């Protein structure tokens, strides 16, 4: 693995550094972070080289740059680093910023766009990974770049290569979707409270139910509907609960939530 540069050392930037440090202990990091307290974390915890205010030093040290600033700061940053970007390799985790937008400023064919979610901090994220179409870069170098990008994504979770047009979908399903899962867990726990269990115990029980369901699906490779029919006995308890979920449009509501988040992601991207 290579020398990695991080521009913006917030929670997501740190998640990538932590994952990479665990998987590739030999990696060196250079960081640019205007907030001194966050830069100090990068230095003290991950032995990063602080290059804030010195782009020449930063770009001479790194092989791949991870752009992890807030989307509203993207244009000013890209203008600032444009003179140093020729031929460099970039990964953007800036939400809502398309590869074509990055290409306007960065003088390089090596750009990848990631869409991670919050679970990156524990190495359990789903990461949508996209690359430009029709790149003019030499095929061998481009493949090497793609391989490195996927290795970086694997350090924080499960990469899913997708065409960039599907990035808004990945935002709705993964980046926003993790909040929908939190909401479901909260609702299940409240059901436990209503039937007599304390909230902390109900949350713990719900987490075990969710983990167990995931394990069953992963181990068997079967689709969820197959297991729903198996655990639903005639005139039993489960079918009573499932009927309530469908009467309140549970399935349609979840589908609508993913669709709404994806639609908003498209709006923010201007597509």
C-alpha positions as CSV (number, residue, x, y, z in Angstrom):
1,X,0.0,0.0,0.0
2,X,1.0,3.6,-0.6
3,X,1.6,6.9,1.2
4,X,-1.8,8.3,1.9
5,X,-2.8,12.0,2.1
6,X,-5.9,13.1,3.9
7,X,-7.4,16.5,3.3
8,X,-10.0,17.0,6.1
9,X,-9.6,15.0,9.3
10,X,-13.2,14.8,10.5
11,X,-14.9,11.6,11.6
12,X,-15.0,10.1,8.2
13,X,-11.4,11.0,7.4
14,X,-10.2,9.5,10.7
15,X,-12.3,6.3,10.0
16,X,-10.3,5.8,6.8
17,X,-7.0,6.4,8.5
18,X,-7.9,4.1,11.4
19,X,-8.9,1.3,9.0
20,X,-5.9,1.7,6.8
21,X,-3.6,1.7,9.8
22,X,-5.0,-1.6,11.1
23,X,-4.9,-3.3,7.7
24,X,-1.7,-1.8,6.4
25,X,0.6,-0.9,9.4
26,X,3.4,0.2,7.1
27,X,1.4,3.1,5.5
28,X,2.5,6.6,6.2
29,X,0.0,9.5,6.4
30,X,0.1,13.2,5.6
31,X,-2.8,15.3,6.8
32,X,-4.1,18.8,6.0
33,X,-6.6,19.9,8.6
34,X,-7.3,23.5,9.6
35,X,-8.7,22.7,13.0
36,X,-5.6,22.3,15.2
37,X,-7.2,19.9,17.7
38,X,-8.1,17.5,14.9
39,X,-4.7,17.8,13.3
40,X,-3.2,16.9,16.7
41,X,-5.3,13.7,16.8
42,X,-3.9,12.7,13.4
43,X,-0.3,13.4,14.6
44,X,-0.6,11.8,18.1
45,X,-2.8,8.8,17.3
46,X,-1.7,7.9,13.8
47,X,1.8,9.4,13.5
48,X,0.6,11.5,10.6
49,X,2.8,14.2,9.0
50,X,1.0,17.6,9.4
51,X,1.3,19.4,6.1
52,X,-1.3,22.1,6.8
53,X,-0.4,25.2,4.9
54,X,2.3,23.5,2.8
55,X,0.8,21.9,-0.4
56,X,4.3,21.4,-1.9
57,X,5.3,19.2,1.0
58,X,2.0,17.4,1.1
59,X,1.8,16.5,-2.6
60,X,5.5,15.5,-2.8
61,X,4.9,13.0,0.0
62,X,1.7,11.2,-0.9
63,X,0.7,8.8,-3.6
64,X,-3.1,8.9,-3.1
65,X,-5.1,11.8,-1.7
66,X,-8.4,11.3,0.1
67,X,-10.6,14.4,-0.2
68,X,-12.7,14.4,3.0
69,X,-13.8,18.0,3.5
70,X,-17.4,19.2,3.7
71,X,-19.1,19.5,0.3
72,X,-19.6,23.2,0.8
73,X,-15.8,23.6,1.0
74,X,-15.1,21.6,-2.1
75,X,-14.8,24.2,-4.7
76,X,-12.5,26.5,-2.8
77,X,-10.3,23.5,-1.9
78,X,-10.1,22.2,-5.5
79,X,-9.1,25.7,-6.7
80,X,-6.4,25.8,-4.1
81,X,-4.9,22.4,-4.9
82,X,-5.3,22.6,-8.7
83,X,-1.8,23.8,-9.3
84,X,-0.4,20.7,-7.5
85,X,-2.8,18.0,-8.8
86,X,-1.3,17.1,-12.2
87,X,-1.2,13.4,-12.6
88,X,-2.0,12.7,-8.9
89,X,-4.4,10.1,-7.7
90,X,-7.5,11.2,-5.8
91,X,-10.4,9.6,-3.8
92,X,-13.3,11.8,-3.0
93,X,-15.7,11.0,-0.1
94,X,-17.4,14.4,-0.5
95,X,-21.1,13.8,-0.7
96,X,-22.9,15.2,-3.7
97,X,-19.8,16.1,-5.7
98,X,-19.6,14.3,-9.0
99,X,-16.5,13.1,-10.7
100,X,-17.1,15.6,-13.6
101,X,-17.0,18.4,-11.0
102,X,-13.7,17.2,-9.6
103,X,-12.3,16.9,-13.1
104,X,-12.9,20.6,-13.8
105,X,-10.2,21.5,-11.3
106,X,-7.9,18.4,-10.9
107,X,-5.4,17.9,-13.6
108,X,-5.5,14.1,-13.6
109,X,-7.2,11.1,-15.0
110,X,-7.0,9.2,-11.7
111,X,-10.1,10.0,-9.7
112,X,-12.5,7.8,-7.7
113,X,-15.6,8.6,-5.9
114,X,-16.6,6.8,-2.7
115,X,-19.9,6.8,-0.9
116,X,-19.4,5.3,2.6
117,X,-21.6,5.4,5.6
118,X,-21.2,5.9,9.3
119,X,-20.2,2.3,10.0
120,X,-16.8,3.1,8.4
121,X,-15.6,4.0,11.8
122,X,-15.9,0.4,12.8
123,X,-14.8,-1.2,9.5
124,X,-18.4,-2.2,8.6
125,X,-19.4,0.4,6.0
126,X,-20.9,-0.3,2.6
127,X,-18.9,1.8,0.2
128,X,-20.1,2.6,-3.3
129,X,-17.0,3.0,-5.5
130,X,-17.1,4.7,-8.9
131,X,-14.5,5.7,-11.5
132,X,-14.7,8.0,-14.5
133,X,-15.9,6.5,-17.8
134,X,-13.6,6.7,-20.8
135,X,-10.4,7.6,-19.1
136,X,-7.4,8.4,-21.3
137,X,-4.9,7.0,-18.7
138,X,-2.8,4.0,-19.6
139,X,-4.8,0.9,-18.9
140,X,-2.2,-0.7,-16.7
141,X,-1.8,2.4,-14.5
142,X,-5.6,2.8,-14.4
143,X,-6.0,-0.8,-13.2
144,X,-3.4,-0.3,-10.6
145,X,-5.2,2.8,-9.3
146,X,-8.5,0.9,-9.2
147,X,-7.0,-1.9,-7.3
148,X,-5.5,0.5,-4.7
149,X,-8.9,2.3,-4.4
150,X,-10.7,-1.0,-3.7
151,X,-8.1,-2.0,-1.1
152,X,-8.6,1.4,0.6
153,X,-12.3,0.8,0.6
154,X,-11.9,-2.7,2.0
155,X,-10.1,-1.2,5.0
156,X,-13.3,0.4,6.2
157,X,-15.9,-2.1,5.0
158,X,-17.4,-3.7,1.9
159,X,-16.8,-1.9,-1.5
160,X,-19.4,-2.2,-4.1
161,X,-18.2,-0.9,-7.6
162,X,-21.1,0.9,-9.3
163,X,-21.5,3.3,-12.2
164,X,-21.6,6.8,-10.9
165,X,-25.2,7.3,-12.0
166,X,-26.2,4.9,-9.2
167,X,-24.4,7.0,-6.5
168,X,-27.7,8.7,-5.4
169,X,-29.2,5.2,-5.0
170,X,-26.3,4.2,-2.8
171,X,-26.7,7.3,-0.8
172,X,-30.4,6.4,-0.1
173,X,-29.7,2.7,0.6
174,X,-26.4,3.0,2.5
175,X,-25.5,6.5,3.7
176,X,-29.0,7.4,4.7
177,X,-30.2,3.8,5.1
178,X,-28.2,3.2,8.2
179,X,-30.4,5.8,9.9
180,X,-33.4,3.9,8.8
181,X,-32.0,0.8,10.5
182,X,-31.4,2.8,13.7
183,X,-35.0,4.0,13.5
184,X,-36.2,0.4,13.1
185,X,-34.1,-0.8,16.1
186,X,-35.5,2.1,18.2
187,X,-39.1,1.2,17.2
188,X,-38.6,-2.5,18.0
189,X,-37.2,-1.5,21.4
190,X,-40.2,0.7,22.1
191,X,-42.4,-2.3,21.3
192,X,-40.5,-4.2,24.0
193,X,-41.1,-1.3,26.4
194,X,-44.8,-1.2,25.7
195,X,-45.0,-4.9,26.5
196,X,-43.1,-4.6,29.7
197,X,-39.3,-4.6,29.1
198,X,-37.0,-1.7,30.1
199,X,-35.7,0.3,27.2
200,X,-31.9,-0.7,27.7
201,X,-32.8,-4.4,27.8
202,X,-35.2,-4.0,24.9
203,X,-32.4,-2.3,22.8
204,X,-30.0,-5.1,23.7
205,X,-32.5,-7.8,22.8
206,X,-33.3,-6.0,19.5
207,X,-29.7,-5.7,18.6
208,X,-29.3,-9.5,19.1
209,X,-32.3,-10.2,17.0
210,X,-30.9,-8.0,14.2
211,X,-27.5,-9.6,14.4
212,X,-29.0,-13.0,14.4
213,X,-31.2,-12.3,11.4
214,X,-28.1,-11.0,9.5
215,X,-26.1,-14.0,10.4
216,X,-28.9,-16.4,9.2
217,X,-29.0,-14.6,5.8
218,X,-25.3,-14.5,5.4
219,X,-24.7,-18.1,6.4
220,X,-27.5,-19.5,4.2
221,X,-27.3,-17.1,1.3
222,X,-31.1,-17.2,1.1
223,X,-33.3,-14.1,0.5
224,X,-35.2,-12.6,3.5
225,X,-38.7,-13.6,2.2
226,X,-37.7,-17.3,2.3
227,X,-37.1,-17.1,6.0
228,X,-40.2,-14.9,6.7
229,X,-42.3,-17.8,5.4
230,X,-40.5,-20.3,7.5
231,X,-40.9,-18.5,10.8
232,X,-44.5,-17.6,10.2
233,X,-46.7,-20.4,11.5
234,X,-50.4,-20.6,10.6
235,X,-52.6,-18.6,12.9
236,X,-49.4,-17.9,15.0
237,X,-47.9,-14.8,16.7
238,X,-45.6,-13.8,13.8
239,X,-48.4,-13.5,11.2
240,X,-50.3,-11.3,13.6
241,X,-47.4,-8.9,13.8
242,X,-46.7,-9.0,10.1
243,X,-50.3,-8.1,9.3
244,X,-50.0,-5.0,11.5
245,X,-46.8,-4.0,9.6
246,X,-48.5,-4.4,6.3
247,X,-51.7,-2.6,7.4
248,X,-49.4,0.4,8.4
249,X,-47.6,0.2,5.0
250,X,-44.3,-0.8,6.6
251,X,-42.8,-2.2,3.4
252,X,-44.0,0.7,1.3
253,X,-42.7,3.2,3.9
254,X,-39.2,1.7,3.9
255,X,-39.1,1.6,0.1
256,X,-40.3,5.2,0.1
257,X,-37.7,6.3,2.5
258,X,-34.9,4.9,0.4
259,X,-36.4,6.4,-2.7
260,X,-36.9,9.8,-1.1
261,X,-33.3,9.9,0.2
262,X,-32.0,8.9,-3.3
263,X,-34.1,11.5,-4.9
264,X,-32.8,14.2,-2.6
265,X,-29.2,13.0,-3.3
266,X,-29.9,13.5,-7.0
267,X,-31.2,17.0,-6.3
268,X,-28.1,17.9,-4.4
269,X,-25.9,16.6,-7.2
270,X,-27.9,18.6,-9.7
271,X,-28.9,15.6,-11.8
